[in-house]
Structure formats: structure tokens, C-alpha cells
Amino acid sequence: MTFRSILVLLLCVVSVTTVPMAVYNTAWFDPTNVTDLLINLFPVTTMNECACQCYNNSMCITGSFFGINQTCVLFSAHLWQGQLRLIINKFASVFSFPNRTTNIGKRRTFLIHL
């Protein structure tokens, strides 16, 4: 087999994994519960970098990015657990991973026999 054939075969075998992400431009996320704030990151230069920070944090579901001051704010809340506010700043974006779940705030019930 030639090198080109092997390369084509390898490219066909590689599986691609995609993760759905919703993006809202000119917006800001305001969670209902202030304890859903995970972290403020600075400096973060792009919305993609901010989204990667969120994706790599297992507790992060939603994030807000402000390009003007290079700030990335990560939350452990879904969009429905807060308000999506439209703003004039064209360098602000909100993104969310709608299929992601976290174990934050989940209660477990145990039955103890004495």
C-alpha cells in the first residue's frame, strides 16, 4: 500500500465526536442562584477559549464571555436556571452545553437499617 492510501484509510477510520453547544451573541447570563457561579477567568482572549475552559470543567454548563475586558465567567447552571439578558455590547456572548449534567445540588437518599 502506498503512503497516500494508508493516510486516507486512517482518516476514514478516525471517529469524530461532537458536543452540542448553543451560542447567543450580544447577551449575558444571569443565574437565579448566585452559588451557580463557578469562576471568573481573566484574561481570556476569545469566546472559543472561554468555551474550552467550560468544557474542560466538569461542573460547567453555561458561560459568558466579554471580549472588551477579556473576561470569561463560568456557571454550573443551565440557561433555564437563570435569565438570558440581551445587551448592547456586541463583544459579549453566552454559550451553553444543553446536554451536560453535573452532580451539584443533587440529593441522595439512603436507607439505614439499625
C-alpha positions, 0 to 999 in steps of 0.5 A, a space after each residue: 500500500 502506498 503512503 497516500 492510501 494508508 493516510 486516507 484509510 486512517 482518516 476514514 477510520 478516525 471517529 469524530 465526536 461532537 458536543 452540542 453547544 448553543 451560542 447567543 451573541 450580544 447577551 449575558 447570563 444571569 443565574 437565579 442562584 448566585 452559588 451557580 457561579 463557578 469562576 471568573 477567568 481573566 484574561 481570556 482572549 476569545 469566546 472559543 477559549 472561554 468555551 474550552 475552559 467550560 468544557 474542560 470543567 466538569 461542573 460547567 454548563 453555561 458561560 459568558 464571555 466579554 471580549 472588551 475586558 477579556 473576561 470569561 465567567 463560568 456557571 454550573 447552571 443551565 440557561 433555564 436556571 437563570 435569565 438570558 439578558 440581551 445587551 448592547 455590547 456586541 463583544 459579549 456572548 453566552 454559550 451553553 452545553 444543553 446536554 451536560 449534567 453535573 452532580 451539584 445540588 443533587 440529593 441522595 437518599 439512603 436507607 439505614 437499617 439499625 
